[in-house]
């Protein structure tokens, strides 16, 4: 019992007590791992013979990346609890979708109507009111002192930081449209549009404007350019391009999160994230091998075919603002009129891009982040 309930202030304990807090320790040397700079605290308790405590093996591990406090995981845990309180009575998947919506729109570029159409809002009240009100409730709860401030990115060993908003968009896409099936491993699905598929397509306009490449580009020039640029570990947002390492991790982790949530709509988001990030702590390359295995069956040919399908099943509109259309969805890639013509990719280009993508994801599964260009 806490002293706040008189348990340590000289009063008799309740007749059916199980635990009593008798002391509070400050853990020396832990201040570097807390957001407020204060040392972590731990209680010293005594146990009644009536108590039936949880066994050590029954306690689920929580992630400790690099031996420290996982701010992203605990932010999500706080948001999940907030959604349970404010959305009491609503299904777990609605609460999860609402939490991810809040994380998504913290990056203004994901407020665009194209993402609203792709991911959809609830269609009935009072679910609509909950979904739309939650971001403000969550924002009101943000506090550095209380360690509930928003976490916009998290570090990745061997790479750059990864944005949480990008991860949220990707996860919501797989939540809504489902994990691609085994028969779809060689295809780009609508679910992939929230992640790697649209990122690959977006790179095409960037590629056509690169004056260091002779256009229309050859197969070898196209593959070489994409291999230098997909998932580049560049810390400078002004030079990292349309598909940086930051985006790559958002696509990979978002795929795993969204797929697990689509597999079991009653599962809590924080539990999914706990599982994923605990596995990454145990094996730093786990996210890469899991993505390559689950999405492409650990097969280079499948990864290539899926990337090729982005360009053969999708279509660019290149007059004025550039848009990419696939599966009935239109995504604006750029509002600007480019200085050079943006031409349509041919089968030769699609094949070259597919090989570059397959080289990357297979290399990541084998060697980790060092396989990404730098």
C-alpha positions as CSV (number, residue, x, y, z in Angstrom):
1,X,0.0,0.0,0.0
2,X,1.2,3.5,-0.8
3,X,1.6,6.0,2.1
4,X,-1.0,8.0,0.3
5,X,-3.5,5.4,1.5
6,X,-2.2,5.6,5.1
7,X,-0.4,2.2,4.8
8,X,2.8,3.6,6.2
9,X,1.5,6.2,8.6
10,X,0.9,4.1,11.7
11,X,-2.5,2.8,10.8
12,X,-3.5,-0.9,10.8
13,X,-3.4,-2.6,7.5
14,X,-6.7,-3.9,6.0
15,X,-7.5,-7.4,7.0
16,X,-7.1,-8.8,3.5
17,X,-4.0,-6.9,2.5
18,X,-1.5,-8.5,0.1
19,X,1.3,-6.0,-0.3
20,X,2.6,-3.1,1.7
21,X,5.1,-0.5,0.3
22,X,7.6,0.2,3.1
23,X,10.2,2.2,1.3
24,X,10.9,4.2,-1.9
25,X,14.4,4.0,-3.5
26,X,15.9,6.4,-6.1
27,X,18.0,4.3,-8.5
28,X,21.4,6.0,-8.7
29,X,22.8,6.6,-12.2
30,X,19.4,6.4,-14.1
31,X,18.8,10.1,-14.6
32,X,20.4,10.0,-18.1
33,X,17.7,7.6,-19.2
34,X,14.7,9.7,-18.2
35,X,13.1,12.6,-20.0
36,X,12.9,14.8,-17.0
37,X,16.5,14.2,-15.9
38,X,15.4,12.7,-12.5
39,X,16.5,9.3,-11.2
40,X,14.1,6.4,-11.6
41,X,12.3,5.3,-8.5
42,X,11.4,1.8,-7.3
43,X,9.4,0.7,-4.3
44,X,10.4,-1.8,-1.6
45,X,7.4,-3.9,-0.6
46,X,6.5,-6.7,1.8
47,X,4.2,-9.5,0.8
48,X,1.4,-11.2,2.7
49,X,1.0,-15.0,2.6
50,X,-2.4,-14.3,0.9
51,X,-0.7,-12.8,-2.1
52,X,-0.6,-14.7,-5.4
53,X,2.1,-12.8,-7.3
54,X,2.8,-13.1,-11.0
55,X,5.8,-15.3,-11.6
56,X,9.0,-14.0,-13.2
57,X,8.4,-16.1,-16.3
58,X,4.9,-14.7,-16.7
59,X,6.1,-11.1,-16.9
60,X,6.4,-9.9,-20.5
61,X,9.7,-8.2,-21.3
62,X,9.6,-4.6,-22.3
63,X,12.1,-3.2,-24.9
64,X,15.3,-1.6,-23.7
65,X,17.0,-0.4,-26.9
66,X,20.7,0.2,-26.4
67,X,20.2,-0.6,-22.7
68,X,18.0,2.5,-22.2
69,X,14.5,3.8,-21.9
70,X,12.4,3.2,-25.1
71,X,10.6,6.6,-25.3
72,X,8.6,5.6,-28.4
73,X,7.2,2.4,-26.9
74,X,6.2,4.2,-23.7
75,X,4.6,7.0,-25.6
76,X,2.5,4.5,-27.5
77,X,1.6,2.7,-24.2
78,X,0.5,6.1,-22.7
79,X,-1.6,6.8,-25.8
80,X,-3.2,3.3,-25.8
81,X,-4.3,3.8,-22.1
82,X,-5.6,7.3,-23.0
83,X,-7.6,5.8,-25.9
84,X,-9.0,3.1,-23.6
85,X,-10.2,5.8,-21.2
86,X,-11.6,8.3,-23.7
87,X,-12.9,5.6,-26.0
88,X,-14.3,3.2,-23.4
89,X,-16.8,0.8,-25.1
90,X,-15.3,1.2,-28.6
91,X,-13.6,-1.8,-30.3
92,X,-9.9,-2.1,-29.7
93,X,-9.2,-1.7,-33.5
94,X,-10.9,1.7,-33.5
95,X,-8.9,2.8,-30.5
96,X,-5.7,1.6,-32.2
97,X,-6.6,3.3,-35.5
98,X,-7.3,6.5,-33.6
99,X,-4.0,6.5,-31.8
100,X,-2.1,5.9,-35.1
101,X,-4.1,8.7,-36.6
102,X,-2.9,11.1,-33.9
103,X,0.7,10.0,-34.5
104,X,0.3,10.3,-38.3
105,X,-1.0,13.9,-38.3
106,X,1.8,15.2,-36.1
107,X,3.6,15.4,-39.4
108,X,1.6,18.0,-41.4
109,X,2.2,16.4,-44.8
110,X,0.1,13.5,-43.8
111,X,-3.0,15.7,-43.3
112,X,-3.5,15.8,-47.0
113,X,-6.9,14.6,-48.4
114,X,-5.3,11.8,-50.3
115,X,-4.3,10.1,-47.0
116,X,-7.8,10.6,-45.6
117,X,-9.3,8.9,-48.7
118,X,-6.8,6.1,-48.6
119,X,-7.1,5.4,-44.8
120,X,-10.7,6.5,-44.2
121,X,-12.3,7.8,-41.0
122,X,-15.1,6.1,-39.0
123,X,-18.5,6.6,-40.7
124,X,-20.9,6.7,-37.7
125,X,-21.3,8.7,-34.5
126,X,-20.1,8.7,-31.8
127,X,-17.0,6.9,-33.3
128,X,-16.4,9.9,-35.5
129,X,-16.4,12.3,-32.6
130,X,-13.9,10.1,-30.7
131,X,-11.6,9.8,-33.7
132,X,-11.6,13.5,-34.4
133,X,-11.3,14.7,-30.8
134,X,-8.6,12.3,-29.7
135,X,-5.6,14.2,-31.2
136,X,-6.5,17.3,-29.1
137,X,-6.9,15.2,-26.0
138,X,-3.5,13.5,-26.6
139,X,-1.9,16.9,-27.3
140,X,-3.3,18.3,-24.0
141,X,-1.6,15.3,-22.3
142,X,1.8,16.0,-23.7
143,X,4.4,16.9,-21.0
144,X,8.1,16.6,-20.8
145,X,8.0,16.5,-17.0
146,X,5.5,13.7,-17.0
147,X,7.4,11.9,-19.8
148,X,4.3,12.0,-22.1
149,X,5.7,14.3,-24.7
150,X,5.4,13.4,-28.4
151,X,8.2,11.3,-29.8
152,X,8.6,12.2,-33.5
153,X,11.5,9.7,-34.2
154,X,13.5,6.9,-32.8
155,X,17.1,5.9,-33.4
156,X,18.1,2.9,-35.5
157,X,21.4,1.2,-34.9
158,X,23.6,1.6,-38.0
159,X,21.3,4.0,-39.7
160,X,19.5,7.3,-39.1
161,X,16.5,8.1,-37.0
162,X,13.1,6.9,-38.2
163,X,10.0,9.0,-38.2
164,X,7.0,7.8,-36.2
165,X,4.4,9.5,-38.4
166,X,5.6,7.7,-41.5
167,X,5.4,4.4,-39.6
168,X,1.8,5.2,-38.5
169,X,0.6,5.8,-42.1
170,X,2.1,2.6,-43.3
171,X,0.7,0.6,-40.3
172,X,-2.8,2.0,-40.9
173,X,-2.6,1.0,-44.6
174,X,-1.9,-2.6,-43.7
175,X,-4.5,-2.5,-40.9
176,X,-7.2,-1.4,-43.3
177,X,-6.3,-3.5,-46.4
178,X,-4.7,-6.5,-44.7
179,X,-1.4,-8.3,-44.9
180,X,-0.6,-9.3,-48.5
181,X,-1.2,-13.0,-48.9
182,X,1.4,-15.6,-50.1
183,X,-0.1,-15.4,-53.6
184,X,0.5,-11.6,-53.6
185,X,4.2,-11.7,-52.7
186,X,5.1,-10.9,-56.3
187,X,2.5,-8.0,-56.5
188,X,2.3,-4.5,-55.2
189,X,-1.0,-4.3,-53.3
190,X,-3.2,-1.4,-52.2
191,X,-1.9,-2.0,-48.7
192,X,1.7,-1.4,-49.9
193,X,0.7,2.1,-51.2
194,X,1.0,3.5,-47.7
195,X,4.6,2.4,-47.6
196,X,7.4,1.1,-49.9
197,X,5.3,1.0,-53.1
198,X,4.5,4.7,-53.1
199,X,8.0,5.6,-52.0
200,X,9.5,3.8,-54.9
201,X,7.1,5.5,-57.3
202,X,7.8,8.9,-55.8
203,X,11.5,8.4,-56.5
204,X,10.8,8.3,-60.2
205,X,10.1,12.0,-60.5
206,X,13.3,12.7,-58.5
207,X,15.2,10.4,-60.9
208,X,14.0,12.1,-64.1
209,X,15.2,15.5,-62.8
210,X,18.7,14.4,-62.0
211,X,21.0,16.1,-64.5
212,X,23.8,13.7,-63.8
213,X,21.9,11.0,-65.6
214,X,21.4,11.1,-69.4
215,X,17.7,10.8,-70.1
216,X,15.8,8.8,-71.2
217,X,18.0,6.6,-69.0
218,X,19.4,3.2,-69.8
219,X,18.7,0.1,-67.7
220,X,22.1,0.2,-66.1
221,X,22.0,3.9,-65.3
222,X,18.5,3.5,-63.8
223,X,19.5,0.6,-61.5
224,X,22.7,2.3,-60.4
225,X,20.9,5.5,-59.5
226,X,18.2,3.7,-57.5
227,X,20.8,1.6,-55.7
228,X,22.6,4.8,-54.6
229,X,19.4,6.4,-53.4
230,X,16.9,3.9,-52.0
231,X,17.2,3.9,-48.2
232,X,20.2,6.3,-48.2
233,X,21.5,6.9,-44.7
234,X,21.6,10.6,-45.1
235,X,21.0,12.8,-42.0
236,X,20.2,15.9,-44.0
237,X,16.5,16.2,-44.9
238,X,17.4,18.5,-47.8
239,X,19.5,16.0,-49.6
240,X,18.2,12.6,-48.5
241,X,15.5,12.5,-51.3
242,X,12.1,10.8,-51.6
243,X,13.1,7.4,-50.1
244,X,15.6,7.8,-47.3
245,X,16.6,5.3,-44.6
246,X,14.1,7.1,-42.4
247,X,11.3,6.3,-44.8
248,X,12.6,2.7,-45.3
249,X,12.4,1.9,-41.5
250,X,8.9,3.5,-41.4
251,X,7.9,1.2,-44.2
252,X,9.4,-1.9,-42.7
253,X,8.3,-1.4,-39.1
254,X,4.9,-0.1,-40.3
255,X,4.4,-3.2,-42.4
256,X,5.1,-5.5,-39.4
257,X,3.0,-3.5,-37.0
258,X,0.0,-3.2,-39.4
259,X,0.2,-6.8,-40.4
260,X,0.1,-8.1,-36.8
261,X,-2.8,-5.8,-36.1
262,X,-4.7,-7.0,-39.1
263,X,-4.1,-10.6,-38.1
264,X,-5.8,-9.9,-34.7
265,X,-8.0,-6.8,-34.5
266,X,-8.5,-7.3,-30.8
267,X,-4.7,-7.0,-30.0
268,X,-3.5,-3.8,-28.4
269,X,-1.1,-1.6,-30.2
270,X,1.4,-1.3,-27.3
271,X,1.6,-5.1,-27.1
272,X,2.4,-5.4,-30.8
273,X,5.1,-2.7,-30.5
274,X,6.4,-4.4,-27.3
275,X,6.9,-7.7,-29.2
276,X,8.5,-6.1,-32.2
277,X,10.9,-3.8,-30.3
278,X,11.9,-6.5,-27.9
279,X,12.8,-8.8,-30.8
280,X,14.9,-6.0,-32.4
281,X,16.7,-5.5,-29.1
282,X,17.5,-9.3,-29.1
283,X,18.5,-9.3,-32.8
284,X,19.3,-5.9,-34.4
285,X,18.6,-7.3,-37.8
286,X,15.3,-8.9,-36.9
287,X,13.1,-6.2,-38.6
288,X,14.9,-6.7,-41.9
289,X,14.7,-10.5,-41.9
290,X,11.1,-10.4,-40.8
291,X,10.1,-8.0,-43.6
292,X,11.9,-9.9,-46.3
293,X,10.5,-13.2,-45.1
294,X,6.9,-12.2,-44.4
295,X,6.4,-9.8,-47.4
296,X,8.5,-11.5,-50.1
297,X,9.0,-15.1,-48.8
298,X,12.8,-14.4,-48.5
299,X,13.0,-14.6,-52.2
300,X,14.9,-12.0,-54.4
301,X,12.8,-12.8,-57.4
302,X,9.6,-12.1,-55.4
303,X,10.9,-8.7,-54.2
304,X,11.9,-7.7,-57.7
305,X,8.6,-8.8,-59.2
306,X,6.6,-6.8,-56.6
307,X,8.6,-3.7,-57.3
308,X,8.2,-4.1,-61.0
309,X,4.5,-4.4,-60.4
310,X,4.4,-0.9,-58.9
311,X,5.3,0.5,-62.3
312,X,3.3,-1.9,-64.5
313,X,0.1,-1.8,-62.5
314,X,0.4,1.9,-61.5
315,X,0.3,5.0,-63.8
316,X,1.9,8.4,-63.7
317,X,0.0,11.6,-64.7
318,X,2.8,13.9,-65.8
319,X,1.1,17.0,-67.1
320,X,1.6,19.8,-64.5
321,X,1.5,18.3,-61.0
322,X,2.7,14.7,-61.0
323,X,0.4,12.1,-59.6
324,X,0.6,8.4,-59.3
325,X,-2.5,6.2,-59.6
326,X,-2.8,2.6,-58.4
327,X,-5.7,0.5,-57.3
328,X,-8.1,3.4,-57.9
329,X,-6.2,5.8,-55.6
330,X,-4.5,9.0,-56.8
331,X,-1.5,10.2,-54.9
332,X,0.0,13.7,-55.6
333,X,3.8,13.4,-55.7
334,X,4.5,17.0,-56.5
335,X,2.5,20.2,-57.1
336,X,5.5,21.8,-58.9
337,X,6.1,21.8,-62.7
338,X,9.5,20.3,-63.1
339,X,12.2,21.9,-65.0
340,X,12.7,18.8,-67.2
341,X,10.0,16.6,-68.6
342,X,8.9,13.8,-66.4
343,X,8.5,10.8,-68.7
344,X,6.7,7.5,-68.2
345,X,8.9,4.6,-67.0
346,X,9.2,1.8,-69.5
347,X,9.4,-2.0,-68.8
348,X,13.2,-1.6,-68.9
349,X,13.1,1.0,-66.2
350,X,10.7,-1.0,-64.1
351,X,12.9,-4.1,-64.3
352,X,16.0,-2.1,-63.3
353,X,14.2,-0.5,-60.3
354,X,12.9,-4.0,-59.3
355,X,16.5,-5.4,-59.2
356,X,17.7,-2.4,-57.2
357,X,14.9,-2.9,-54.7
358,X,15.5,-6.7,-54.4
359,X,19.2,-6.1,-53.9
360,X,18.5,-3.8,-51.0
361,X,15.9,-5.8,-49.1
362,X,17.8,-9.1,-49.5
363,X,21.0,-7.3,-48.5
364,X,19.3,-5.8,-45.4
365,X,18.1,-9.3,-44.3
366,X,21.7,-10.6,-44.7
367,X,23.8,-7.8,-43.4
368,X,21.5,-5.3,-41.6
369,X,21.6,-1.5,-42.0
370,X,25.0,-1.5,-43.5
371,X,23.5,-2.8,-46.7
372,X,21.7,0.5,-47.2
373,X,23.7,3.2,-49.2
374,X,25.5,6.0,-47.4
